[in-house]
């Protein structure tokens, strides 16, 4: 792929100052989440930058949920996954890896899967900088100014991979008054957290800020074989900022570093299939428990002793935002670079039997992004125009090593030897008392028996055990590199047709190129039997009788047929845009209608299991086997926004989203791959309201009805998704209700109280496609609470907090365990967590 230098027109954003300083230069400060004039309760205006302009959220014809910095503090938010507790249309899930298998969805649409080649549908932006994967945005959050959750496609202004929506986090900037804080907390599971920050001026034009955090906690899942904790927390992060301001120019530079070293992520057994007996048998030979059965609420699992379950992440980044106010327009430039690397080890058979393990799953991402915007007004401010350009250069590297354990051969033989329908073994684990695989074939298949009678070498081969897969064989190293270069030009214009009627027109041209190189090397002796020249002429007869046996003896994840070097690439061009018509009926009521076109780039499934084996009638490995197509969406929305003296706001939006080539990760029974679904529909409506009966009491309510599924017209016959047409998508509750209440009464002169409660209630939800109706979550709710004392000048606060107050059990994700027919496991949500925290500021 060529490495071009971005040549594009400049662009800008109207970055307004706080409400109480609107007459000052509008480029000096980002809009605060909620700013009120002192002593004026009725002018509590919430400003957002969802259109890259600072506007009152009630005047913007966009569905956007806003979470203030105060609410982030009161709700105990640690990372972006916690925002789903406060926003009904947002769902955050984490599977077998927090770094690679974290998924965000909005309105039922998202990207789930443990594969870095699979990019998100919900874009994450932190201080205007795009984070290329959800896992890259999981580091601990610094002090937050506000969070904007933009619902529906955001392809015009936010660009690539926002086909479902966007999550924009704005952090607190350096200040020109000296200040700082230190905060510590301690809780159950020996949880400890320490945060601190300091900010202040260098002179009247330069201010600095430094924030840091350290956090640790024991795990809440126990390995029954070793007693060690899984799902631990051990991480730290540091972030520095510099701010330069004068009358026309603002420069903000941010640098950060974060490190994570944890045991993650554990899965508990939910349903035991017929293979559980074989696992327990061979695990018992080594004195271990195979499948840890029992009540999932006990949160126990079986891991092979000595197998590493560690996940480590190291990342750093730097960004610079430059805003310059010319006489006629404003220029904004955001330049950023991020380096992110993760290393994961895992016992991937989810049992105490040493069947298979992952000996290092190494992922690296290097992202350089540049965005330039120009923004201004014309025709007596009837036209608010914006033009811009975006450039991304990304290098993704992946090194995978899935290997056989010491009991891999025994497990396969046990499955078939004790199955009355089979009664054979592959690897001679049980000696002459059990016939060999080939012997049973000769005894039951006259055509093979006749051929073997004429061919002594073939006869000998069928009477010989398959060569076993030694411990440590499998993938010696599967290396992938994907280079991505993306360029976009865009414009977004708001036209005031009258004082009450406005029309928004936006258009974005997206161009993306992806180049891939792969070097795959696996050593699996058993695969050689099926490819042996002597048996090759009869492979159809052999495999027609025992296709499942082949997949166990020569799993596609390690199939040496796919060894080799591959290279290729593709490019995408797509136009996205928006058309919005808004009418301000009166100062308190806004109605709007909108059409949005969204886009999510295609890519490669970085897993050799996606190849098509000739041994099962396929065409052999082709790079196109791993490629999936781009996803597009046409979205329609109508909305109503009302506010009544700022004491009560009520908003409602109805939407219909039609996705073409929706990218869905599916499970084949032995491995995962990406499938494009011809048509997927997401429709429903959302309500959010804020009630403030008195100054120190606030209620926030949200409701989402989401009907999302594969359209019945989609042809899914012959795929793992067959039968899912018309059903609700996985991990998408049809009904979601959220609420938060915050009361800060004045107790004495100089002392306030704090009582905060937030809750999320979900209707019944399928948590995996394969386990639909078996592993579903029943309707459940999660309630968090915080109570404390706060000094009136907020110089200190002392609080007691509890998360998951009712200790509700639920599964974040569930799955059919590979190579264990009928067995399902799940990643449980955290149990009740509680503790005490103290904060001191100056």
VOGU-3710 file (C-alpha; in Angstrom, 3 decimals, decimal comma):
1> xxxxxxxxxx> 0,000/0,000/0,000  1,294/3,393/-0,811  2,015/5,642/2,144  0,603/8,957/1,063  0,916/12,337/2,664  -2,413/13,887/3,411  -3,170/16,782/1,093  -6,553/18,127/1,988  -8,366/21,353/2,695  -8,254/22,755/6,210
11> xxxxxxxxxx> -11,169/22,462/8,624  -12,424/23,922/11,875  -14,581/23,490/14,915  -16,428/26,121/16,907  -15,063/25,301/20,381  -17,060/27,620/22,574  -16,212/28,947/26,000  -18,432/28,204/29,004  -21,916/29,665/29,034  -21,051/32,377/31,521
21> xxxxxxxxxx> -18,329/33,654/29,169  -19,992/33,539/25,767  -18,713/36,967/24,859  -15,110/35,786/25,088  -13,113/34,099/22,352  -15,090/30,949/21,450  -11,969/28,874/20,835  -10,374/29,036/24,260  -12,203/26,226/26,095  -14,246/23,167/25,185
31> xxxxxxxxxx> -17,893/23,283/26,104  -18,565/22,059/29,635  -21,071/19,307/30,228  -23,369/21,409/32,346  -22,658/25,010/33,210  -25,007/27,386/34,976  -24,768/31,035/35,844  -24,212/31,434/39,540  -27,469/31,721/41,392  -29,674/31,136/38,358
41> xxxxxxxxxx> -31,241/27,706/38,487  -33,262/28,168/35,292  -30,273/28,635/32,966  -28,622/25,268/33,424  -27,698/24,765/29,756  -25,958/21,554/28,736  -23,575/22,138/25,853  -22,412/19,373/23,514  -20,166/19,208/20,463  -21,983/16,395/18,636
51> xxxxxxxxxx> -21,924/18,514/15,437  -18,349/19,747/16,105  -19,967/22,952/17,325  -20,817/23,912/20,899  -24,616/23,858/21,126  -27,343/23,380/23,692  -28,174/19,668/23,687  -31,888/20,543/23,565  -31,379/22,526/20,332  -29,385/19,895/18,438
61> xxxxxxxxxx> -31,464/17,655/16,112  -29,457/14,563/17,058  -30,104/11,699/19,472  -27,379/12,157/22,057  -27,070/11,102/25,687  -24,892/13,365/27,826  -23,174/12,198/31,003  -21,634/14,993/33,038  -18,370/14,792/34,924  -20,264/14,957/38,207
71> xxxxxxxxxx> -22,395/11,966/37,225  -19,271/10,067/36,186  -17,840/10,748/39,652  -21,007/9,817/41,530  -21,574/6,638/39,499  -18,010/5,430/40,089  -17,221/5,062/36,388  -13,758/3,583/35,799  -13,719/2,912/32,052  -15,982/3,279/29,015
81> xxxxxxxxxx> -17,833/0,009/29,676  -19,425/1,535/32,776  -21,293/4,147/30,710  -23,860/1,508/29,725  -25,211/1,651/33,274  -26,335/5,224/32,549  -27,419/5,056/28,888  -30,128/2,552/27,884  -29,179/2,303/24,186  -25,528/1,485/24,933
91> xxxxxxxxxx> -24,443/-2,094/25,684  -20,871/-3,013/26,627  -19,696/-6,632/26,784  -16,359/-8,347/27,363  -15,645/-11,955/26,432  -12,458/-13,954/26,740  -10,248/-10,862/26,557  -10,757/-7,310/27,769  -8,157/-6,042/25,302  -9,402/-7,843/22,185
101> xxxxxxxxxx> -12,941/-9,012/22,923  -14,634/-5,910/24,312  -17,617/-4,796/22,246  -19,826/-1,720/22,315  -23,238/-1,594/20,672  -25,799/1,171/20,219  -29,392/0,474/19,245  -28,547/-3,220/19,096  -25,758/-2,852/16,554  -22,118/-3,474/17,417
111> xxxxxxxxxx> -19,103/-5,638/16,798  -18,379/-8,588/19,056  -15,539/-11,011/18,679  -12,046/-11,874/19,711  -10,289/-10,842/16,502  -8,453/-7,537/15,973  -9,161/-7,693/12,241  -12,810/-7,090/13,107  -13,243/-3,344/13,626  -15,894/-1,648/15,794
121> xxxxxxxxxx> -19,259/-0,265/14,719  -19,269/2,213/17,605  -16,428/4,695/17,255  -14,695/5,854/20,435  -13,152/9,330/20,556  -11,221/10,703/23,513  -10,571/14,434/23,317  -11,323/14,298/19,601  -8,862/11,477/18,887  -10,162/8,266/17,315
131> xxxxxxxxxx> -9,389/5,013/19,169  -9,223/2,233/16,570  -10,623/-0,576/18,771  -12,814/-0,590/21,861  -10,028/-2,334/23,789  -7,647/0,510/22,931  -9,982/2,855/24,819  -10,207/0,743/27,982  -7,449/2,369/30,008  -8,566/4,045/33,208
141> xxxxxxxxxx> -10,344/7,322/32,571  -8,777/10,567/33,791  -11,062/13,262/35,267  -13,909/13,662/32,791  -15,648/16,866/31,726  -18,470/15,131/29,858  -19,382/12,099/27,765  -21,560/12,231/24,667  -23,161/9,028/23,384  -24,320/9,690/19,836
151> xxxxxxxxxx> -26,978/7,222/18,757  -27,235/6,150/15,151  -24,768/6,458/12,249  -22,253/9,299/12,582  -20,496/8,867/9,255  -20,376/12,535/8,251  -18,384/14,148/11,046  -16,990/11,195/12,992  -16,191/9,094/9,956  -15,057/5,495/9,695
161> xxxxxxxxxx> -16,512/2,712/11,777  -19,360/4,687/13,316  -22,178/2,837/11,551  -23,930/2,271/14,900  -22,922/5,467/16,688  -20,097/7,143/18,536  -18,910/7,635/22,085  -17,070/10,921/22,629  -15,233/11,553/25,897  -13,996/15,036/26,783
171> xxxxxxxxxx> -11,548/15,153/29,691  -10,791/18,046/32,005  -8,289/20,557/30,657  -5,418/22,311/32,440  -6,571/25,328/34,448  -4,977/28,695/35,119  -5,758/28,451/38,832  -3,583/26,174/40,956  -5,508/23,119/42,086  -5,389/19,407/42,571
181> xxxxxxxxxx> -6,803/16,388/44,321  -5,912/13,013/45,767  -8,459/10,216/46,118  -8,199/6,757/47,583  -10,598/3,855/48,061  -10,627/0,390/49,554  -13,197/-2,363/49,109  -13,958/-6,057/49,195  -11,849/-8,473/47,157  -8,961/-6,442/48,596
191> xxxxxxxxxx> -9,668/-3,690/46,071  -7,441/-0,629/46,318  -7,431/2,476/44,160  -5,412/5,672/44,293  -5,991/8,675/42,019  -4,433/12,087/41,970  -4,056/15,164/39,843  -2,575/18,643/39,864  -3,041/21,618/37,558  -1,883/25,191/37,450
201> xxxxxxxxxx> -0,368/28,012/35,429  3,184/28,472/34,190  2,330/32,027/33,172  -0,769/33,843/31,955  -0,772/31,900/28,652  0,453/28,411/29,603  -1,117/25,907/32,021  -0,189/22,313/32,820  -2,018/19,303/34,218  -0,867/15,890/35,462
211> xxxxxxxxxx> -3,208/13,015/36,421  -2,425/9,500/37,562  -4,161/6,377/38,812  -3,213/3,017/40,302  -5,833/0,283/40,769  -5,739/-3,330/41,938  -8,240/-5,974/43,031  -8,354/-9,717/43,627  -10,415/-11,802/41,230  -13,954/-12,988/41,838
221> xxxxxxxxxx> -13,596/-16,297/39,933  -11,648/-19,172/41,501  -9,735/-21,926/39,724  -10,650/-25,156/41,549  -7,370/-26,836/40,590  -4,916/-24,233/41,870  -7,026/-21,922/44,033  -5,813/-18,831/42,168  -8,027/-15,842/41,415  -9,175/-14,973/37,897
231> xxxxxxxxxx> -10,578/-11,613/36,762  -8,113/-9,631/38,810  -7,299/-5,954/38,312  -3,765/-4,554/38,357  -3,197/-1,412/36,295  -1,875/2,105/36,367  -1,943/5,118/34,078  -0,429/8,584/33,941  -1,459/11,513/31,741  0,082/14,920/31,222
241> xxxxxxxxxx> -1,300/17,967/29,436  -0,079/21,346/28,333  -2,322/24,246/27,301  -1,344/27,439/25,524  -3,876/30,234/24,983  -3,941/33,736/23,644  -6,647/35,791/21,987  -6,607/33,814/18,735  -4,571/30,657/19,277  -5,177/27,624/21,515
251> xxxxxxxxxx> -2,824/24,644/21,621  -3,537/21,582/23,752  -0,973/18,772/23,943  -1,750/15,479/25,708  0,594/12,576/26,429  -0,366/9,410/28,297  0,984/6,010/29,292  -0,864/3,009/30,734  0,064/-0,504/31,838  -2,158/-3,480/32,679
261> xxxxxxxxxx> -1,106/-6,895/34,010  -4,091/-9,021/35,013  -5,564/-12,538/35,119  -8,446/-12,311/32,657  -11,013/-13,413/31,606  -12,609/-16,365/33,341  -15,666/-18,337/32,195  -17,865/-20,543/34,374  -19,629/-23,717/33,258  -23,361/-23,294/32,579
271> xxxxxxxxxx> -24,396/-26,500/30,817  -22,403/-29,738/30,624  -22,646/-31,700/27,395  -21,816/-35,350/26,740  -18,105/-34,570/26,414  -17,831/-33,531/30,066  -17,327/-37,148/31,102  -14,308/-37,532/28,810  -12,781/-34,306/30,111  -13,225/-35,283/33,730
281> xxxxxxxxxx> -11,811/-38,724/32,986  -8,553/-37,550/31,498  -8,227/-34,605/33,905  -8,679/-37,069/36,753  -5,729/-39,083/35,477  -3,584/-36,085/36,429  -5,450/-35,484/39,690  -7,416/-32,490/38,406  -11,016/-31,458/37,920  -11,989/-31,237/34,259
291> xxxxxxxxxx> -15,255/-29,289/34,114  -16,049/-27,397/37,310  -19,781/-28,054/37,556  -22,141/-26,625/40,105  -23,995/-23,380/40,596  -22,610/-20,706/38,239  -23,092/-18,211/41,065  -20,228/-19,958/42,873  -18,003/-18,507/40,118  -15,593/-21,418/39,862
301> xxxxxxxxxx> -13,781/-22,802/36,836  -11,210/-25,466/36,023  -7,826/-24,505/34,563  -4,983/-26,865/33,760  -2,298/-26,369/36,444  0,668/-24,476/35,098  -1,200/-22,859/32,237  -0,848/-19,084/32,137  -4,050/-17,001/32,184  -2,375/-13,618/32,084
311> xxxxxxxxxx> -3,330/-10,599/29,974  -0,958/-7,634/29,747  -1,399/-4,353/27,895  1,077/-1,535/27,438  0,127/1,624/25,576  1,131/5,220/25,086  -0,026/8,087/22,956  0,393/11,745/22,193  -1,951/14,252/20,585  -1,954/17,936/19,745
321> xxxxxxxxxx> -4,995/20,067/19,020  -4,467/23,499/17,511  -7,315/26,016/17,176  -6,724/29,334/15,463  -9,366/32,002/15,028  -9,015/33,956/11,792  -11,244/36,928/11,122  -13,634/34,975/8,883  -13,275/31,394/10,033  -11,687/29,053/12,566
331> xxxxxxxxxx> -9,038/26,448/11,868  -8,720/23,252/13,932  -6,020/20,626/13,570  -5,852/17,414/15,636  -2,739/15,270/15,233  -2,306/12,035/17,174  -0,182/8,907/17,412  -0,936/5,852/19,535  1,044/2,683/20,197  -0,880/-0,162/21,833
341> xxxxxxxxxx> 0,330/-3,712/22,518  -1,243/-6,652/24,288  -0,099/-10,136/25,254  -2,568/-12,812/26,280  -2,111/-16,408/27,408  -5,050/-18,696/27,953  -6,183/-22,220/28,697  -8,561/-22,298/25,732  -10,178/-25,683/26,390  -11,984/-24,183/29,422
351> xxxxxxxxxx> -11,259/-27,221/31,553  -8,684/-28,764/33,835  -7,805/-31,322/31,168  -4,704/-30,283/29,267  -6,323/-30,313/25,831  -5,139/-27,030/24,252  -3,741/-23,668/25,251  -2,761/-20,325/23,779  0,927/-19,673/24,326  0,982/-15,971/23,591
361> xxxxxxxxxx> -1,543/-13,976/21,570  0,376/-10,832/20,710  -1,448/-7,855/19,206  0,064/-4,526/18,221  -1,568/-1,367/16,886  0,180/1,751/15,691  -2,193/4,519/14,655  -1,389/7,916/13,230  -4,356/10,223/12,639  -4,680/13,747/11,343
371> xxxxxxxxxx> -7,860/15,775/11,151  -8,169/19,313/9,829  -11,344/21,401/9,902  -12,411/24,860/8,769  -15,619/26,347/10,132  -17,375/29,681/9,747  -20,607/31,437/8,961  -21,990/33,295/5,944  -25,096/35,105/4,688  -25,676/36,981/7,933
381> xxxxxxxxxx> -25,080/33,793/9,900  -27,825/31,950/8,032  -25,234/29,398/6,946  -22,981/27,675/9,454  -20,488/25,812/7,276  -17,771/23,288/8,019  -15,338/21,488/5,723  -12,561/19,125/6,647  -10,306/16,191/5,948  -9,215/13,113/7,878
391> xxxxxxxxxx> -6,264/10,753/7,455  -5,425/7,486/9,232  -2,395/5,260/8,851  -2,576/2,065/10,887  -0,344/-0,963/11,249  -1,913/-3,971/12,942  0,245/-6,954/13,875  -0,897/-10,258/15,313  1,075/-13,324/16,386  -0,944/-16,322/17,517
401> xxxxxxxxxx> 0,202/-19,651/18,954  -2,562/-22,167/19,652  -0,985/-25,441/20,766  -1,895/-28,917/21,903  -1,547/-29,836/25,544  -0,229/-33,018/27,092  -3,661/-34,725/27,057  -4,906/-33,666/23,623  -4,644/-37,141/22,092  -6,256/-38,790/25,110
411> xxxxxxxxxx> -9,253/-36,465/24,944  -10,011/-37,207/21,294  -9,608/-40,947/21,821  -11,817/-40,896/24,911  -14,597/-39,140/23,005  -14,769/-41,795/20,314  -13,697/-44,880/22,228  -16,561/-44,631/24,707  -19,159/-43,474/22,187  -21,283/-46,536/21,241
421> xxxxxxxxxx> -21,823/-45,069/17,775  -18,062/-44,932/17,162  -16,066/-47,306/19,345  -12,629/-46,488/17,944  -9,557/-44,443/18,754  -7,148/-42,397/16,664  -3,937/-42,267/18,658  -3,790/-45,629/20,453  -4,309/-44,041/23,871  -6,058/-47,157/25,233
431> xxxxxxxxxx> -4,058/-49,885/23,497  -5,311/-52,932/21,558  -8,527/-53,172/23,562  -9,960/-50,385/21,397  -9,835/-50,739/17,577  -8,105/-48,102/15,502  -10,013/-45,554/13,455  -8,865/-47,127/10,187  -9,791/-50,626/11,285  -13,385/-49,596/11,934
441> xxxxxxxxxx> -13,536/-47,892/8,549  -12,385/-51,081/6,797  -14,882/-53,169/8,735  -17,842/-50,902/7,945  -17,083/-49,681/4,427  -16,927/-52,401/1,714  -15,480/-50,034/-0,889  -12,541/-49,096/1,339  -12,047/-52,747/2,353  -11,885/-53,802/-1,303
451> xxxxxxxxxx> -9,329/-51,115/-2,106  -7,177/-52,020/0,895  -7,245/-55,711/-0,061  -5,610/-54,774/-3,383  -3,100/-52,357/-1,810  -0,944/-53,701/1,064  0,415/-50,214/1,858  -3,097/-48,844/2,192  -4,127/-51,830/4,324  -1,168/-51,209/6,655
461> xxxxxxxxxx> -1,990/-47,513/6,897  -5,568/-48,203/7,974  -4,372/-50,606/10,648  -1,853/-48,148/12,102  -2,725/-45,490/14,731  -2,611/-41,900/13,553  0,555/-40,051/14,527  -0,264/-38,232/17,719  -0,049/-34,499/18,210  2,800/-34,002/20,706
471> xxxxxxxxxx> 2,443/-31,505/23,518  3,441/-28,114/22,154  2,612/-28,934/18,552  0,072/-26,824/16,724  0,669/-23,256/15,653  4,356/-22,588/15,957  3,670/-18,995/14,915  0,869/-17,507/12,839  1,917/-13,951/11,968  -0,339/-11,360/10,368
481> xxxxxxxxxx> 0,278/-7,743/9,410  -2,511/-5,488/8,136  -1,678/-1,983/6,915  -4,600/0,406/6,619  -4,647/3,820/5,020  -7,865/5,836/5,176  -8,582/9,256/3,707  -11,802/11,249/3,978  -13,071/14,647/2,849  -16,223/15,971/4,445
491> xxxxxxxxxx> -18,546/18,931/4,787  -21,327/19,652/7,280  -23,580/22,678/6,863  -26,479/24,059/8,865  -28,797/26,358/6,930  -31,281/28,524/8,816  -34,146/28,750/6,337  -36,114/30,811/8,850  -35,541/31,636/12,501  -37,413/28,434/13,398
501> xxxxxxxxxx> -36,624/26,091/10,491  -33,145/24,726/9,771  -31,744/22,247/7,267  -28,530/20,293/7,853  -26,682/18,850/4,860  -23,558/16,728/5,272  -21,468/14,633/2,928  -18,320/12,580/3,413  -16,166/10,723/0,889  -14,319/7,764/2,414
511> xxxxxxxxxx> -11,425/5,978/0,750  -9,724/3,057/2,468  -6,966/0,661/1,466  -5,981/-2,483/3,352  -2,933/-4,646/2,642  -2,330/-7,947/4,428  0,651/-10,261/4,727  0,506/-13,528/6,630  3,039/-16,204/7,433  1,423/-19,315/8,903
521> xxxxxxxxxx> 3,337/-22,218/10,384  1,713/-25,128/12,210  2,987/-28,593/13,016  0,123/-31,100/13,344  1,151/-34,686/12,520  -2,437/-35,999/12,587  -3,396/-33,769/9,664  -0,892/-35,691/7,545  -2,973/-38,868/7,589  -5,864/-37,246/5,755
531> xxxxxxxxxx> -3,525/-35,703/3,180  -1,410/-38,849/2,695  -1,163/-39,801/-1,028  -2,246/-43,318/-0,166  -5,519/-42,169/1,468  -6,158/-39,074/-0,659  -8,147/-40,946/-3,370  -10,483/-42,192/-0,662  -10,703/-39,020/1,440  -14,321/-38,379/0,428
541> xxxxxxxxxx> -15,326/-41,822/1,653  -13,357/-41,426/4,880  -14,559/-37,974/5,761  -18,151/-38,586/4,715  -18,338/-41,084/7,547  -16,502/-39,107/10,216  -16,322/-35,361/9,451  -16,496/-34,539/13,162  -13,563/-36,853/13,807  -11,497/-34,987/11,267
551> xxxxxxxxxx> -12,268/-31,616/12,889  -11,137/-32,947/16,260  -8,004/-34,677/15,016  -7,061/-31,868/12,634  -8,769/-28,715/13,944  -8,999/-25,887/11,366  -7,330/-23,548/13,855  -4,102/-25,548/13,540  -4,605/-27,365/10,224  -1,156/-27,579/8,630
561> xxxxxxxxxx> -2,776/-27,672/5,177  -3,013/-23,902/5,520  0,702/-23,313/6,160  2,339/-20,802/3,859  2,834/-17,143/3,057  -0,035/-14,990/1,851  -0,348/-11,404/0,696  -3,052/-9,269/-0,851  -5,218/-6,249/-0,354  -8,331/-4,360/-1,355
571> xxxxxxxxxx> -9,726/-0,836/-1,352  -13,120/0,650/-0,527  -14,751/3,909/-1,602  -17,968/5,008/0,002  -20,042/8,173/0,361  -21,782/8,809/3,657  -23,853/11,772/4,722  -26,760/13,284/6,563  -29,907/15,289/5,833  -31,748/16,782/8,802
581> xxxxxxxxxx> -34,720/19,093/8,994  -35,409/20,730/12,365  -38,240/23,003/13,419  -38,207/25,007/16,651  -41,918/25,176/17,433  -41,203/27,507/20,360  -38,164/28,090/22,582  -39,027/24,926/24,537  -39,977/22,460/21,796  -37,899/21,128/18,884
591> xxxxxxxxxx> -38,984/18,526/16,327  -36,776/17,011/13,667  -36,546/14,361/10,964  -33,295/12,885/9,698  -31,687/10,543/7,195  -28,137/9,249/7,744  -25,894/7,056/5,644  -23,241/5,138/7,564  -20,290/2,948/6,677  -18,003/0,414/8,337
601> xxxxxxxxxx> -14,968/-0,775/6,441  -14,377/-4,350/5,368  -11,411/-6,340/6,560  -9,790/-9,688/7,204  -10,588/-12,380/9,740  -7,130/-13,040/11,185  -7,558/-16,742/11,864  -6,466/-19,632/9,645  -9,686/-21,431/10,615  -11,436/-19,238/8,086
611> xxxxxxxxxx> -9,739/-21,061/5,219  -11,569/-23,666/3,136  -9,978/-27,126/3,396  -9,851/-29,402/0,358  -10,227/-32,366/2,687  -13,875/-31,439/3,267  -14,557/-30,669/-0,375  -13,342/-27,068/-0,395  -11,083/-25,238/-2,822  -8,104/-24,974/-0,494
621> xxxxxxxxxx> -6,785/-21,880/1,288  -7,412/-18,616/-0,562  -6,818/-15,203/0,998  -10,313/-14,190/-0,061  -11,625/-16,803/2,404  -10,597/-14,451/5,209  -11,984/-11,255/3,680  -15,339/-9,772/4,591  -17,187/-6,908/2,915  -17,878/-3,385/4,105
631> xxxxxxxxxx> -21,056/-2,719/6,056  -23,407/0,158/5,177  -26,571/1,499/6,757  -29,443/3,746/5,770  -30,987/5,210/8,908  -34,170/7,217/9,398  -35,148/9,055/12,553  -37,752/11,432/13,897  -37,428/13,158/17,239  -38,912/15,533/19,758
641> xxxxxxxxxx> -36,993/17,556/22,340  -38,719/19,588/25,031  -37,648/21,514/28,095  -39,678/23,383/30,653  -37,756/26,006/32,551  -34,759/23,648/32,738  -36,508/21,884/35,598  -37,860/19,196/33,305  -36,638/17,947/29,943  -38,280/15,219/27,935
651> xxxxxxxxxx> -36,903/13,829/24,669  -38,082/11,019/22,437  -36,688/9,594/19,207  -37,948/6,844/16,895  -35,568/5,166/14,471  -35,378/2,651/11,626  -31,947/1,439/10,496  -31,416/-0,814/7,468  -27,962/-2,473/7,374  -26,515/-4,085/4,258
661> xxxxxxxxxx> -23,731/-6,680/4,579  -23,895/-6,476/8,350  -20,702/-7,956/9,789  -21,507/-10,764/12,218  -19,039/-13,005/14,028  -20,303/-16,598/14,031  -19,214/-19,838/15,666  -18,850/-22,897/13,423  -18,554/-25,412/16,279  -14,757/-25,390/16,277
671> xxxxxxxxxx> -13,806/-21,795/15,471  -15,084/-18,273/14,840  -15,324/-16,374/11,558  -17,000/-13,269/10,132  -20,091/-13,580/7,969  -21,758/-10,751/6,058  -25,533/-10,833/6,514  -27,415/-9,460/3,539  -29,904/-7,346/5,501  -30,236/-6,531/9,197
681> xxxxxxxxxx> -32,854/-4,196/10,652  -32,710/-2,193/13,882  -35,791/-0,224/14,843  -37,390/1,185/17,947  -37,656/4,296/20,065  -35,904/5,949/22,994  -36,982/8,257/25,773  -34,816/10,281/28,100  -35,891/12,753/30,725  -34,355/14,882/33,439
691> xxxxxxxxxx> -36,357/16,163/36,400  -34,988/18,726/38,815  -37,738/19,602/41,289  -35,312/21,504/43,515  -31,750/22,641/43,063  -30,109/19,823/45,018  -32,194/16,922/43,670  -31,908/15,498/40,142  -33,600/12,502/38,520  -32,457/11,154/35,166
701> xxxxxxxxxx> -34,501/8,519/33,368  -34,007/6,624/30,133  -35,866/3,939/28,222  -35,051/2,125/24,988  -37,151/-0,289/22,991  -34,863/-1,995/20,490  -35,998/-4,509/17,898  -32,838/-5,646/16,076  -32,433/-8,775/13,991  -31,579/-10,361/10,679
711> xxxxxxxxxx> -34,272/-9,606/8,132  -36,259/-12,740/7,162  -35,320/-12,069/3,527  -31,637/-12,729/4,270  -30,505/-16,101/2,981  -28,747/-17,802/5,890  -29,347/-21,383/4,764  -26,295/-23,567/5,157  -24,535/-21,166/7,511  -24,143/-21,270/11,312
721> xxxxxxxxxx> -26,723/-18,447/11,463  -29,443/-20,529/9,795  -32,668/-20,223/11,756  -31,777/-16,856/13,292  -33,769/-14,898/10,716  -36,244/-12,612/12,430  -34,899/-13,309/15,936  -33,515/-10,632/18,249  -29,763/-10,174/17,927  -27,534/-11,579/20,654
731> xxxxxxxxxx> -26,858/-9,350/23,682  -29,604/-6,932/22,676  -32,360/-6,573/25,305  -35,659/-5,565/23,737  -36,486/-3,342/26,702  -33,976/-1,362/28,760  -34,715/1,112/31,528  -32,103/3,253/33,262  -32,408/5,738/36,068  -30,229/7,858/38,301
741> xxxxxxxxxx> -31,089/9,979/41,310  -28,675/12,382/42,995  -29,481/14,343/46,171  -26,970/16,786/47,617  -28,716/18,455/50,582  -27,027/21,130/52,653  -26,621/19,587/56,115  -24,882/22,416/57,949  -23,034/25,548/57,036  -20,126/24,179/55,005
751> xxxxxxxxxx> -21,244/20,546/54,889  -23,417/18,808/52,284  -24,708/15,291/52,014  -24,611/13,004/49,005  -27,003/10,230/48,090  -26,712/8,755/44,623  -28,453/5,713/43,150  -28,317/4,499/39,557  -29,946/1,443/38,044  -30,286/-0,432/34,773
761> xxxxxxxxxx> -32,975/-3,023/34,065  -32,853/-5,336/31,029  -35,523/-7,614/29,639  -34,628/-11,241/28,880  -31,693/-11,435/26,478  -30,034/-14,107/24,372  -26,333/-14,127/25,196  -25,133/-16,430/22,410  -26,494/-17,593/19,072  -25,670/-21,252/19,695
771> xxxxxxxxxx> -27,149/-21,232/23,200  -30,324/-19,299/22,442  -33,010/-20,419/24,876  -30,424/-22,284/26,965  -28,059/-19,621/28,246  -30,317/-16,552/28,020  -30,271/-13,966/30,776  -33,631/-13,693/32,479  -34,857/-10,126/33,137  -32,542/-8,546/35,682
781> xxxxxxxxxx> -31,453/-5,229/37,122  -28,180/-3,800/38,399  -28,368/-1,157/41,119  -25,432/0,932/42,348  -25,454/3,373/45,237  -23,212/5,905/46,930  -23,730/7,845/50,164  -21,413/10,354/51,748  -20,459/13,734/53,096  -19,051/16,546/50,964
791> xxxxxxxxxx> -17,687/19,887/52,045  -19,616/22,752/50,497  -16,474/24,015/48,773  -15,792/20,421/47,589  -12,362/20,435/49,237  -13,061/16,964/50,626  -15,588/14,135/50,393  -16,026/10,846/52,245  -18,265/8,191/50,700  -19,425/4,619/50,987
801> xxxxxxxxxx> -20,260/2,910/47,695  -21,729/-0,351/46,498  -21,994/-1,748/42,971  -24,509/-4,458/42,114  -26,283/-3,785/45,379  -28,565/-6,835/45,138  -25,674/-9,169/44,153  -27,521/-10,103/40,962  -26,024/-12,887/38,867  -25,979/-12,429/35,087
811> xxxxxxxxxx> -23,747/-13,397/32,203  -22,063/-10,735/30,121  -21,546/-13,221/27,282  -22,008/-16,956/26,820  -20,679/-19,349/24,213  -20,623/-22,920/22,990  -17,305/-24,309/24,190  -15,149/-25,386/21,220  -14,801/-29,146/20,713  -17,204/-29,887/23,591
821> xxxxxxxxxx> -20,574/-30,672/22,042  -23,510/-29,437/24,107  -21,329/-27,625/26,648  -21,902/-23,930/27,289  -19,932/-21,514/29,435  -20,353/-17,867/30,323  -18,465/-14,805/31,436  -20,282/-13,675/34,579  -20,794/-10,078/35,578  -19,143/-8,833/38,734
831> xxxxxxxxxx> -20,779/-9,716/42,070  -21,548/-7,141/44,748  -18,575/-4,803/45,156  -18,441/-2,299/48,006  -16,020/-0,053/49,783  -15,178/3,371/51,111  -13,498/6,284/49,367  -12,049/9,613/50,424  -11,087/12,593/48,266  -9,209/15,754/49,182
841> xx> -8,792/18,719/46,895  -7,161/22,105/46,909
//
